[in-house]
Amino acid sequence: MHSRFCAAAIAVVTLAAAGCEKKETPAAATTPTASTPAPADTRPDTGPIKVGILHSLSGTMAISETSLKDVALMTIAEINEKGGVLGRKLEPVVVDPASNWPLFAEKARDLIQNQKVAVTFGCWTSVSRKSVLPVYEELNGLLFYPVQYEGEESSFNVFYTGAAPNQQAIPAVEYLMSPKGGNAKRWVLLGSDYVYPRTTNKILRYFLHSKGVKDDDIYEEYTPFGHTDYQTIIAKIKSFAKGKRTAVVSTINGDSNVPFYKELGNQGIKATDIPVVAFSVGEEELRGIDTKPLVGHLAAWNYFMSLDTPENKEFVAKWKAYVEKNHLPEAAKRVTNDPMEATYIGIHMWAQAVEQAHSTNVDAVRQAVGGQLFRAPSGFTAILDAKNHHLHKPVFIGEVKADGQFKVVWKTPGPVRAEAWSPYIPDSAKKVADWTFPWVCGNCTEPKFATKALAAAK
């Protein structure tokens, strides 16, 4: 493994700035007129704190994102039951961008400008995140993004609580290359046609080249969102696999996973023949599939519902109690998954940061979020990296079981620090994501304040 593991927790240091007072003769009081604005109300706000939830509740991504909305509401209710944040209740503002990428940006702008939310938790696909990113940067909003993604990004206004490629994709391929994983020699890179699969597979192609894999042994294909007919593609995979041990790396997203896995079963492809490792299929997506023909196929995540930890047992019990109490659809069948855990962690870390900052001010909270610790359902202590705004996370690889759950077959010994920029892409390998002084940049090759830093050191 080339992953870097956390050897120690990050210490959180709060810097307080002291200001100087200048004595002045007070001016005579003035009565507000049409041309003289009334003094600002400086009394502390005791009303609810608005929190945005930006997830698709309809369209092709609803199969995955609805549960993120639900777990966000559960987490907010949990915090409110304990007194809220700064003694104030959290008020969720839920919107549905309907799997429409431009609509994500419109909804994000409305949340910040009109709804006056203090923070937003949302998005699943990278195209939705890319759509809202300029809005959060323009308006200085704060977004917590809870889903695995392709990396190659670090924004001052985003905290990434899902996996970067070195926390999911790279370890999964390394596992499949190993004797335990089957010694795969030939690779199918199959994904939905948008930025996350294409960029992840670009990184994986560079990585495979570094391991001596030739382009002739890599088959890459993409399908549109909502694609349903995988008969021809799976026939091509069977033909491509002849002669060498082959593995499929799937970055298919949304409800297309259902027909893809059904077709695998229809064509009799077993994990012992051609293993499939998925990066966007978890317990939630498998609920709608007959999983018996899929036993042994793999998924790589940073959390599974089946993890046997005290923290996870508590998390799952809370979730089951919440869905039953609120009569959510198919309550008895509802499950937890990785992006739900990432949402849960992100909301708690934001709440901790607000308490630490004694404010919901975005700039104050952003500084306080870096270095936050949270004991996650995975059983590990998650750390929010102050430099690159990514979460340090453990990595798990699990095999699909007949009941739609996963059996962990491999894991890292501890949390892995995310690499915002891939060391396998030549141009990206030169870039640094570091929002602390003197870098203060998400994609630089040298510190922004290098001259000042050097001068201060003399």
C-alpha distance (Angstrom), angle and dihedral (degrees) to the residues before:
residue distance angle dihedral
M1 . . .
H2 3.79 . .
S3 3.81 92.1 .
R4 3.76 119.0 121.1
F5 3.76 116.5 -130.7
C6 3.78 128.3 -148.4
A7 3.77 110.2 -107.5
A8 3.77 95.7 -177.3
A9 3.79 140.4 8.6
I10 3.76 119.5 -97.2
A11 3.79 115.5 -107.0
V12 3.77 115.1 -130.0
V13 3.78 114.2 -137.7
T14 3.79 120.0 -172.0
L15 3.78 114.7 -154.4
A16 3.78 118.1 -152.8
A17 3.76 120.7 -160.6
A18 3.80 120.1 -149.6
G19 3.79 119.7 -148.8
C20 3.82 129.4 -153.9
E21 3.79 122.5 -123.2
K22 3.78 123.6 -138.7
K23 3.82 118.1 -155.6
E24 3.80 112.8 -130.1
T25 3.78 134.7 171.6
P26 3.79 106.3 -101.4
A27 3.78 114.8 -113.7
A28 3.77 120.9 -121.7
A29 3.76 114.0 -89.7
T30 3.77 115.2 -100.5
T31 3.77 128.9 -154.3
P32 3.79 112.7 -126.0
T33 3.79 113.5 -108.6
A34 3.78 134.1 175.2
S35 3.80 89.0 -81.2
T36 3.81 96.9 38.4
P37 3.82 113.9 69.3
A38 3.79 117.7 -138.8
P39 3.82 115.7 -107.0
A40 3.80 113.9 -87.7
D41 3.80 116.1 -97.9
T42 3.81 102.9 -110.5
R43 3.78 95.8 179.3
P44 3.83 112.8 124.3
D45 3.79 114.8 -96.7
T46 3.79 111.0 -112.7
G47 3.79 97.3 174.2
P48 3.81 125.5 103.6
I49 3.80 120.8 -66.9
K50 3.79 110.3 -122.2
V51 3.80 116.3 -134.1
G52 3.81 121.8 -169.5
I53 3.81 122.3 -136.4
L54 3.81 110.9 -165.6
H55 3.81 110.2 -176.3
S56 3.80 135.0 132.7
L57 3.78 109.7 -104.9
S58 3.80 92.9 174.4
G59 3.79 135.8 33.1
T60 3.79 129.5 42.2
M61 3.83 95.8 -38.0
A62 3.81 96.5 50.2
I63 3.82 89.7 91.8
S64 3.80 88.5 67.5
E65 3.80 105.9 25.5
T66 3.80 102.3 48.4
S67 3.79 91.7 73.8
L68 3.81 90.3 51.9
K69 3.78 89.4 57.2
D70 3.79 89.7 48.2
V71 3.80 95.5 49.1
A72 3.81 90.3 46.5
L73 3.80 89.4 55.8
M74 3.81 89.8 47.2
T75 3.80 91.3 52.0
I76 3.79 92.7 47.4
A77 3.81 90.2 50.3
E78 3.81 89.5 49.3
I79 3.81 91.5 52.8
N80 3.81 92.2 45.3
E81 3.81 91.1 51.9
K82 3.81 87.7 58.5
G83 3.80 93.4 52.1
G84 3.80 102.2 -80.0
V85 3.81 123.4 -109.8
L86 3.80 121.2 -44.5
G87 3.78 85.9 -5.0
R88 3.82 90.5 -60.5
K89 3.79 128.3 113.1
L90 3.79 120.4 -116.8
E91 3.81 114.0 -121.4
P92 3.83 114.1 -158.1
V93 3.80 117.6 -142.7
V94 3.81 106.3 -160.8
V95 3.80 121.1 -164.4
D96 3.81 131.8 175.4
P97 3.83 116.4 -138.7
A98 3.82 86.8 -178.0
S99 3.84 97.4 -138.3
N100 3.82 86.8 -65.3
W101 3.80 108.7 133.0
P102 3.85 99.3 -156.0
L103 3.81 88.4 46.1
F104 3.81 88.7 59.0
A105 3.81 89.0 63.8
E106 3.81 92.4 47.7
K107 3.79 92.1 49.6
A108 3.82 91.6 46.5
R109 3.80 91.7 52.9
D110 3.79 90.9 49.1
L111 3.80 91.7 50.0
I112 3.81 92.5 53.2
Q113 3.81 102.2 35.6
N114 3.79 103.7 32.8
Q115 3.79 106.9 19.1
K116 3.84 91.4 40.6
V117 3.80 94.3 -143.8
A118 3.80 116.7 -177.4
V119 3.81 92.8 -143.7
T120 3.80 140.6 -3.8
F121 3.79 128.4 -136.0
G122 3.76 110.9 -165.0
C123 3.81 160.0 90.5
W124 3.79 128.2 89.7
T125 3.79 109.1 -166.1
S126 3.77 120.5 59.7
V127 3.79 90.5 -126.4
S128 3.81 88.9 60.7
R129 3.81 90.6 47.8
K130 3.80 91.2 48.0
S131 3.81 88.2 49.8
V132 3.81 94.4 55.6
L133 3.81 98.0 35.5
P134 3.85 96.1 86.8
V135 3.80 89.5 49.8
Y136 3.80 94.3 54.2
E137 3.79 91.5 44.9
E138 3.81 93.3 47.3
L139 3.81 95.1 47.2
N140 3.81 96.2 33.2
G141 3.78 93.0 -120.1
L142 3.79 125.9 158.2
L143 3.82 123.0 -121.0
F144 3.81 128.0 -173.8
Y145 3.81 109.0 -159.0
P146 3.83 113.0 -161.4
V147 3.80 106.3 -173.0
Q148 3.79 136.3 87.8
Y149 3.79 111.0 -99.2
E150 3.80 145.1 172.9
G151 3.80 98.6 -92.6
E152 3.81 116.6 -142.9
E153 3.80 89.5 123.1
S154 3.79 142.6 81.3
S155 3.78 119.5 171.5
F156 3.80 129.0 -169.8
N157 3.81 87.3 -135.8
V158 3.81 100.5 47.3
F159 3.80 134.1 71.8
Y160 3.80 112.6 -161.2
T161 3.81 112.1 -148.4
G162 3.81 95.2 167.7
A163 3.81 125.0 80.3
A164 3.79 127.3 -73.9
P165 3.83 116.0 -145.6
N166 3.82 93.7 -92.1
Q167 3.82 88.1 55.9
Q168 3.81 95.0 52.9
A169 3.82 121.9 -2.3
I170 3.82 100.4 45.2
P171 3.84 95.5 45.2
A172 3.82 90.2 47.7
V173 3.80 93.3 53.8
E174 3.80 91.6 44.1
Y175 3.80 88.4 53.4
L176 3.81 92.7 51.4
M177 3.81 89.2 49.4
S178 3.80 91.4 53.9
P179 3.81 125.0 87.6
K180 3.80 90.0 -110.8
G181 3.79 90.7 52.6
G182 3.82 94.6 48.3
N183 3.85 105.1 -92.9
A184 3.80 94.8 -97.5
K185 3.81 113.9 -158.7
R186 3.80 101.6 173.5
W187 3.82 125.9 52.0
V188 3.80 137.8 -153.4
L189 3.82 113.5 -162.7
L190 3.81 104.6 -164.6
G191 3.79 123.3 173.0
S192 3.77 150.3 143.3
D193 3.79 112.7 -82.7
Y194 3.79 105.4 -101.0
V195 3.79 142.1 85.8
Y196 3.83 101.1 -71.8
P197 3.82 98.4 55.4
R198 3.79 94.4 37.9
T199 3.81 95.1 49.0
T200 3.81 93.6 41.5
N201 3.80 90.1 50.9
K202 3.81 90.3 47.5
I203 3.80 87.8 56.8
L204 3.81 91.5 44.9
R205 3.80 92.0 50.4
Y206 3.82 90.2 53.8
F207 3.80 89.2 46.2
L208 3.82 92.7 49.5
H209 3.80 90.1 49.0
S210 3.83 88.5 53.8
K211 3.82 87.0 56.2
G212 3.79 93.0 51.5
V213 3.82 98.5 -100.2
K214 3.81 112.9 147.7
D215 3.80 125.0 -139.8
D216 3.83 89.1 -113.6
D217 3.79 87.1 67.2
I218 3.81 94.2 52.3
Y219 3.83 122.0 80.0
E220 3.82 114.3 -172.7
E221 3.81 125.4 -170.8
Y222 3.82 138.3 162.2
T223 3.79 134.7 -160.4
P224 3.83 129.7 -164.4
F225 3.79 123.1 -103.9
G226 3.78 110.7 -81.6
H227 3.83 93.2 24.1
T228 3.82 111.8 161.9
D229 3.82 109.2 174.0
Y230 3.80 111.8 79.2
Q231 3.80 97.6 152.4
T232 3.82 95.8 104.6
I233 3.81 95.0 41.0
I234 3.80 93.5 51.4
A235 3.79 90.2 47.7
K236 3.83 87.7 54.4
I237 3.80 90.3 49.9
K238 3.82 91.0 52.8
S239 3.79 90.3 51.3
F240 3.83 93.2 45.5
A241 3.82 90.9 50.9
K242 3.80 95.0 60.1
G243 3.78 113.0 115.0
K244 3.83 101.0 13.0
R245 3.78 136.3 56.6
T246 3.83 103.1 -95.8
A247 3.80 134.0 -165.5
V248 3.81 129.9 -169.5
V249 3.81 120.4 -137.9
S250 3.81 107.2 -159.8
T251 3.79 123.9 -159.3
I252 3.81 93.1 165.3
N253 3.81 109.6 143.6
G254 3.77 135.7 -157.2
D255 3.79 128.2 -0.7
S256 3.83 92.7 -19.9
N257 3.79 86.7 83.2
V258 3.80 90.5 72.8
P259 3.85 96.9 62.1
F260 3.82 90.9 37.6
Y261 3.80 94.0 58.1
K262 3.79 92.5 39.0
E263 3.81 89.5 55.4
L264 3.80 90.8 49.2
G265 3.79 87.4 58.0
N266 3.80 93.0 43.6
Q267 3.80 91.6 55.1
G268 3.80 92.4 45.2
I269 3.81 97.1 -117.7
K270 3.78 107.7 162.4
A271 3.78 127.8 -169.2
T272 3.80 89.1 -114.3
D273 3.83 88.6 59.9
I274 3.83 104.3 38.3
P275 3.80 114.0 -3.1
V276 3.80 117.2 -149.0
V277 3.79 120.2 -152.3
A278 3.80 114.3 -165.5
F279 3.79 129.2 -160.3
S280 3.81 97.6 -171.5
V281 3.79 102.3 38.5
G282 3.76 120.2 90.7
E283 3.75 140.1 144.3
E284 3.81 93.7 -59.2
E285 3.82 95.3 54.2
L286 3.83 91.9 46.1
R287 3.81 92.0 56.8
G288 3.80 90.6 83.6
I289 3.81 96.8 47.2
D290 3.79 135.4 78.0
T291 3.80 95.1 -116.7
K292 3.82 98.1 -170.8
P293 3.85 93.9 91.5
L294 3.83 89.1 46.5
V295 3.79 97.9 57.4
G296 3.80 110.2 135.2
H297 3.80 96.8 22.9
L298 3.78 112.1 123.8
A299 3.77 144.8 -125.7
A300 3.79 128.5 -170.3
W301 3.79 116.9 -146.2
N302 3.79 142.6 139.2
Y303 3.81 93.3 -117.4
F304 3.79 139.4 25.7
M305 3.79 128.0 -168.2
S306 3.81 89.1 -128.2
L307 3.83 94.9 62.2
D308 3.78 109.2 128.3
T309 3.80 102.5 -137.4
P310 3.82 130.4 124.3
E311 3.80 89.3 -122.2
N312 3.79 92.3 53.7
K313 3.78 94.1 46.5
E314 3.80 88.3 54.5
F315 3.83 92.1 46.3
V316 3.82 93.8 49.5
A317 3.81 91.5 45.8
K318 3.82 90.5 51.9
W319 3.79 90.3 49.6
K320 3.80 94.7 49.3
A321 3.80 91.1 47.7
Y322 3.80 90.9 49.1
V323 3.81 96.3 50.1
E324 3.80 91.4 47.8
K325 3.80 94.4 46.2
N326 3.81 92.1 48.8
H327 3.82 95.0 40.7
L328 3.78 94.2 -126.6
P329 3.83 115.4 -174.5
E330 3.81 113.9 -81.7
A331 3.79 89.1 2.7
A332 3.80 94.1 173.7
K333 3.81 91.4 56.1
R334 3.80 99.2 44.4
V335 3.80 115.8 121.4
T336 3.79 139.9 -173.6
N337 3.80 124.9 -117.8
D338 3.80 143.8 175.8
P339 3.83 101.0 -81.6
M340 3.81 88.4 47.7
E341 3.79 90.2 55.9
A342 3.83 89.6 47.0
T343 3.82 89.6 51.9
Y344 3.80 91.0 49.0
I345 3.81 91.9 49.8
G346 3.81 93.0 45.8
I347 3.80 95.3 51.9
H348 3.80 92.3 48.0
M349 3.81 92.2 47.6
W350 3.80 91.2 50.1
A351 3.82 90.5 49.6
Q352 3.81 90.6 49.6
A353 3.80 90.1 49.9
V354 3.81 92.7 50.8
E355 3.81 89.9 51.9
Q356 3.80 90.2 48.7
A357 3.82 92.9 47.6
H358 3.83 92.4 43.3
S359 3.80 85.4 -138.5
T360 3.79 145.0 71.8
N361 3.81 90.0 -136.6
V362 3.80 106.3 134.5
D363 3.81 95.5 -134.4
A364 3.80 93.0 48.6
V365 3.80 93.5 45.3
R366 3.80 93.2 46.3
Q367 3.81 90.3 56.6
A368 3.80 90.9 47.4
V369 3.82 95.5 48.2
G370 3.81 92.8 64.4
G371 3.79 108.6 92.0
Q372 3.81 96.6 16.5
L373 3.80 114.8 151.6
F374 3.80 127.1 -152.4
R375 3.78 130.9 176.0
A376 3.79 99.8 -125.9
P377 3.82 129.5 -151.5
S378 3.82 86.4 -110.4
G379 3.80 86.7 72.4
F380 3.80 93.5 -113.7
T381 3.79 128.9 104.2
A382 3.80 107.4 -109.3
I383 3.81 117.2 -144.6
L384 3.81 125.7 -158.8
D385 3.79 107.0 -141.6
A386 3.82 110.7 -130.5
K387 3.79 91.3 -157.8
N388 3.80 104.9 52.1
H389 3.86 100.2 15.6
H390 3.82 92.3 -124.0
L391 3.78 130.2 124.8
H392 3.80 121.9 -112.3
K393 3.82 103.4 -128.8
P394 3.81 140.6 175.3
V395 3.82 117.9 -119.1
F396 3.81 124.1 -131.2
I397 3.80 130.3 -176.4
G398 3.79 114.8 -159.5
E399 3.78 137.3 -173.8
V400 3.79 119.6 -133.8
K401 3.79 112.5 -109.0
A402 3.80 126.5 -154.4
D403 3.81 90.9 -103.9
G404 3.82 93.3 56.6
Q405 3.78 94.1 -103.8
F406 3.82 127.0 112.1
K407 3.78 133.3 -112.8
V408 3.81 110.2 -147.6
V409 3.82 109.6 -126.2
W410 3.81 98.8 169.6
K411 3.79 138.2 14.5
T412 3.77 141.3 168.3
P413 3.80 117.1 -106.1
G414 3.81 91.2 -121.1
P415 3.81 145.1 -11.0
V416 3.80 117.1 -45.6
R417 3.80 121.9 -140.0
A418 3.80 111.2 -122.0
E419 3.80 121.0 -116.5
A420 3.80 106.0 -142.8
W421 3.82 90.3 -169.1
S422 3.80 120.4 42.2
P423 3.80 116.9 -116.7
Y424 3.83 88.3 -152.4
I425 3.83 96.7 64.2
P426 3.83 106.7 74.7
D427 3.82 97.1 -140.0
S428 3.81 93.4 41.8
A429 3.80 93.0 49.1
K430 3.82 88.4 68.0
K431 3.81 94.4 54.5
V432 3.79 127.6 94.7
A433 3.80 128.6 -157.1
D434 3.79 107.3 -156.9
W435 3.79 122.8 141.5
T436 3.80 93.4 -175.7
F437 3.82 125.7 92.1
P438 3.01 129.6 -51.3
W439 3.84 95.0 18.6
V440 3.85 101.3 43.4
C441 3.79 90.3 169.0
G442 3.79 140.3 106.2
N443 3.80 99.4 -150.9
C444 3.81 109.9 20.6
T445 3.78 132.8 135.4
E446 3.82 91.9 -157.5
P447 3.82 134.2 22.5
K448 3.80 116.6 -83.6
F449 3.80 90.7 -139.0
A450 3.80 98.8 36.7
T451 3.81 93.8 127.0
K452 3.81 93.2 50.3
A453 3.78 91.5 45.9
L454 3.78 92.8 51.1
A455 3.80 91.3 46.7
A456 3.79 91.5 50.3
A457 3.81 90.8 50.6
K458 3.82 92.8 56.6
